[in-house]
């Protein structure tokens, strides 16, 4: 072979080798099974679809091909992987009472958005600054966050964990206080706390004679007790009416049914009920009698007024005794009839709250039969007949009391079975003023019945009627009654029933 041929073959062999090397670089061969050659472990070359760079690990010496491949590929730096942070377990509390309200904000003046029951789990997501309300997430599958009072749930904290670890939550704007909607009135207003109420009369504590009956049995150092009592058909016969010293009867929103508020002072009663919700009249009533007021629920605005503006203690029984085991008892499931209390339970409430005291008031005026009365052995008060609330009284000369009838039949006391009877029947005409406070699901609004100031009245006692006026000018100043000549009409010692009526009512009475 000539020299030129040898040179040509050499050049041809070199060109073929370089061509083959270029093809391998552009189009890698399929992945072979790893082998060990001369102490070199060649890792499998990946397919083109993968982006990872092949790695060559040498335990001995680097082959020329491996060196060439490494030199021709870019260097890839490994990406650091963050160490996952452990998420703390959620704080789960459990309800420690029979039932508790869930609210739109941290306070009883916020709307109720749901309820939770004994041992229900509630996830805590936040708190208010005082740590007495928990912000909770969606209990019982509800679709919104809410708030629950801390005293009604048990929150287990791990060792070393403090309440400061629970984040503060944004507190929603509270509803407008009801006092702004009902302030003022026919007796003037001083504004601020107790807006719409006159000042205290400064009469001093009562002693000896019962200021509500004119009889013995005064209680040194104890308040009168007022309880809101239902008057639905299902609630009859009510419990404890015969033991009350004084009972108020008044129209509810919609003007279709009445409700009672019974005042207990001279006698004990167990049970009392069925207990129902408060209305705006109770704000004036509690202040008038310097009493402890107990009702079951109220509209948010009325509750705010009673809890934050009233100058007397108010117990919302289902809220402040949610287990119904200390101050009350729950019988059955019908909201109209289930809830009962007692004078003993209410005395315990006042003692627990540190608000028991003698009332500061001027009692009713009692005395013998006044002159100038018109015969009145039969009385009719035209409360709504459709709900069986129309009222009649018949004077019983043997006992000197008026027997009460309601809905066409004798009105009995469920505790004794006896017909309710009182020494005095009083009809007090009070302006029935509309408010914007919604009280029920139908949109009916609360009626303001201001028990301060004055107006027309009729007093019935001893089978006689005394038409005239009523007057009450300050807190603790029980209403006093006057005939048409301005002479005060004394009440007969004993128990009284006061019916609050609008000026449109015609009260009929005859011999």
Secondary structure, 3 states (H helix, E strand, C coil): CCHHHHHHHHHHHHHHHHHHHHHHHHCCCCCCCCCEECCEEECCCCCCCCCCCCCEEECCCCCHHHHHHHHHCCCCCCCCCCCCCCCCCCEEEEECCCEEEEECCCCCCCCEEEEEECCCEEEEEEECCCCCEEEEECHHHCCCCEEEEHHHEEECCCCCCCHHHCCECCCCCCCCCCHHHHCCCCCCCCCCCCCCCCCECCCCECCCCCCCCCCCCCCCCCCCEEEEECCCHHHCCCECHHHCCEEEEEECHHHCCEEEEEEECCCCCEEEECECCCCHHHHHHHHHHCCEEEECCCCHHHHHHHHHHCCCCEEEHHHHCCCCCCCEEECCCCCCCCEEEEHHHHHHHHHHHCCCCCCECECCCECCCCCCCEECCEEEECCCCCCCCCEEEEEECCCCEEEEEECCEECECCCCCCECEECEEEEEECCCEEEEEECCCCCCEEEECCCCEEEEEEEEECCEEEEEEEEECCECECCEEEECCCCECCECCCCEEEEEECCCCCCEEEC
